[in-house]
Amino acid sequence: QVQLVESGGGLVQPGGSLRLSCVASGNIFSINVMGWYRQTPGKERESVAAITSGGRTNYADSVKGRFTISRENAKNTVYLQMSSLKAEDTAVYYCHAKSDLEGVSYWGQGTQVTVSS
């Protein structure tokens, strides 16, 4: 089992920045991809950004150039630096971890990000 705990959400004005953190614990050795998803009421959860164990990154078109995903292996932590935030970035953001070897995925509890003036 893997546990994921997010932090860093909150209220920010349009154009502002936030950094989300996700700390992984448990049987993390099989995890090869970690990332962030987001969801708004009535919509499906969508991928925002992902990073592999080798450091390759992938971003949704809607956040390219504004969001940066990174990882700090010594702390088992993945970050999502969000800049130039827009109202449409408002959502619950979920940390996600995947093990292709074991064929399982794990989710955090979610953290609310609200972009509003």
NORFEN-V648661 format. One record per pair of residues at least 24 apart in sequence whose ideal C-beta (glycine too) atoms are under 10 Angstrom apart, sorted by sequence separation. I is the first residue (numbers start at 1). J is the second residue. If there is no record, write none. Layout:
i/j
I/J
I/J
This chain:
i/j
1/25
2/26
3/27
4/28
35/59
36/60
38/62
62/86
89/113
90/114
91/115
1/26
2/27
3/28
33/58
38/63
89/114
90/115
1/27
2/28
62/88
63/89
89/115
90/116
1/28
2/29
4/31
36/63
51/78
62/89
87/114
88/115
2/30
20/48
50/78
51/79
85/113
87/115
2/31
49/78
51/80
85/114
86/115
87/116
4/34
6/36
85/115
87/117
36/67
49/80
82/113
85/116
2/34
48/80
49/81
36/69
49/82
80/113
82/115
35/69
48/82
34/69
34/71
48/89
34/76
36/78
38/80
34/77
35/78
36/79
48/91
34/78
36/80
28/73
31/76
35/80
46/91
48/93
36/82
45/91
48/94
50/96
52/98
20/67
24/71
45/92
28/76
40/88
43/91
48/96
50/98
52/100
17/66
18/67
19/68
20/69
22/71
23/72
40/89
45/94
47/96
26/76
40/90
41/91
19/70
21/72
24/75
25/76
38/89
40/91
41/92
45/96
23/75
24/76
38/90
39/91
40/92
23/76
24/77
38/91
39/92
21/75
22/76
23/77
24/78
37/91
38/92
39/93
22/77
23/78
37/92
38/93
39/94
21/77
22/78
37/93
38/94
21/78
22/79
36/93
37/94
20/78
21/79
22/80
36/94
37/95
20/79
21/80
35/94
36/95
37/96
19/79
20/80
35/95
36/96
19/80
20/81
34/95
35/96
18/80
19/81
20/82
34/96
35/97
45/107
18/81
19/82
33/96
34/97
35/98
17/81
18/82
19/83
33/97
34/98
17/82
18/83
32/97
33/98
45/110
16/82
17/83
31/97
32/98
33/99
16/83
17/84
18/85
30/97
31/98
32/99
33/100
15/83
16/84
17/85
30/98
31/99
32/100
15/84
16/85
28/97
30/99
31/100
32/101
7/77
12/82
14/84
15/85
29/99
30/100
31/101
32/102
37/107
8/79
14/85
15/86
18/89
22/93
24/95
26/97
28/99
30/101
31/102
37/108
39/110
4/76
5/77
6/78
8/80
13/85
14/86
22/94
23/95
27/99
29/101
30/102
33/105
34/106
36/108
38/110
8/81
12/85
14/87
20/93
22/95
24/97
30/103
31/104
37/110
38/111
2/76
4/78
6/80
8/82
13/87
14/88
20/94
21/95
22/96
30/104
31/105
14/89
18/93
20/95
22/97
27/102
31/106
36/111
38/113
12/89
27/104
12/90
28/106
11/90
27/106
26/106
9/91
24/106
9/92
9/93
24/108
8/93
23/108
6/92
22/108
6/93
6/94
7/95
20/108
6/95
22/111
4/94
5/95
21/111
4/95
20/111
4/96
4/97
18/111
20/113
3/97
2/97
18/113
2/98
18/114
2/99
18/115
16/115
2/102
15/115
6/107
7/108
9/110
10/111
11/112
12/113
14/115
16/117
2/104
4/106
6/108
9/111
10/112
11/113
12/114
13/115
14/116
15/117
1/104
2/105
3/106
4/107
5/108
6/109
8/111
9/112
10/113
11/114
12/115
13/116
14/117
2/106
4/108
5/109
6/110
7/111
9/113
10/114
11/115
12/116
13/117
1/106
2/107
3/108
4/109
6/111
8/113
9/114
11/116
12/117
2/108
3/109
5/111
